């Protein structure tokens, strides 16, 4: 669509658009050419409007031209982390039925392993790098929307509370809105360089990272995989904007406390999100970095932006800030303390869950508000505070982890009879805890190994505990809070 071309045509072609892990720079002129090459390659592979194009990748300059080419063709880009297990990836492919699956094998050993396992073949190079493609001629396109508000651009998978993946359909309008808001709230210009440490297949990286920077004519500096050394080097090399989960700041502070100096000559804005922010940690970060730390809140179903402290006065507490312009917030059924479920309406909200009308109906109200499942309270001035989660969602290092998905998998492990998974706050992150009863033929180490082979790293329980029996309430439901409390006793 037209707005996509404007992202790369509206700036001086000599400006840097992407800097890879090795320091190699790609300018906007080259990005435009590579996007057109990718567009032609997808057409040659039979991609039509409404088709899904799955991108199995890690952070790489290859993500941007694939994303932009799909958008131009009105195909749906389905970005997935190459570090998913074979079973996880196969489940997403079965559900999304992509016409073409692209593997960034030249920059990701995990993508290369998936490509080899599935029998993908070499295809046309993009950004002078060879990719491998897997084509399914049986795949059928979805109906094409007539407007940016009705045409899906991204299909982002987030695990469902039933254990099955849910595909969040985000429209061109949602993604464009999020990119614009992210660029504006950071006051981004062509002088800026955004250091991107999170996986490039994550909605925050795509909408508020890549596309926000491209909208402003700024540059994105990529890290293929996060490391403390890599982040410190990126800051030293000239990053101006840096936003990560709180746990990353703790790792950086530990290194700085150990004697490594913080060198960040151009850094002008720091932010965080994806996990609770402890006010004490916030104050420490601000002291070391010499900048105010902005906090934010979002979710995949909102593409992802909902609120940020950049939208209002500086705060010393753990508030996630104020709603973005055009985004309506309301608190459903608040208690005496003002806490209730947050509901959101605006141009950011998803079109629904792909091929799951029941889940979509449960997530959306009749008047178009998204039920977030998060418990919040709103200050009189509009500041938003997270009070808890009405669902059992665990946020581990910025990633959503749903207990039911892991519980379902645990029950397939030989010897496991019952399973319960819960989260526990650990400093500024959350731990994933698994509890099981067994028939005596297995142990915690074996069960943990079973999970490690079948789950992405961020989903794997940090602790697996075998218990004699599960504590049950009068309705026969497992009392997870009692299990968690038992670990501390």
Secondary structure, 3 states (H helix, E strand, C coil): CHHHHHHHHCCCCCCEEEECCCCCEEEHHHHHHHHHHHHHHHHHCCCCCCCEEEEEECCCCHHHHHHHHHHHHCCEEEEEECCCCHHHHHHHHHHHCCCEEEECCCCCHHHHHHHHHHCCEECCCECCECCEEEECCCCCCCCCCCCCCCCEEEEEEEECCCCCEEEEEEEHHHHHHHHHHHHHHCCCCCCCEEEECCCCCCHHHHHHHHHHHHHHCCEEEECCCCCHHHHHHHHHCCCCEEEECHHHHHHHHHHHHCCCCCCCCCCCEEEECCCCCCHHHHHHHHHHHCCCEEEEEEEHHHCEEEEEHHHCCCCCCCCCEEECCCCEEEEECCCCCCCEEEEEECCCCCCEECCCHHHHHHHECCCCCEEEEEEEEECCCCCEEEEEECCCCEEECCEEECHHHHHHHHCCCCCEEEEEEEEEEECCEEEEEEEEEECCCCCHHHHHHHHHCCCCHHHCCCEEEECCCCCECCCCCECHHHHHHHHHC
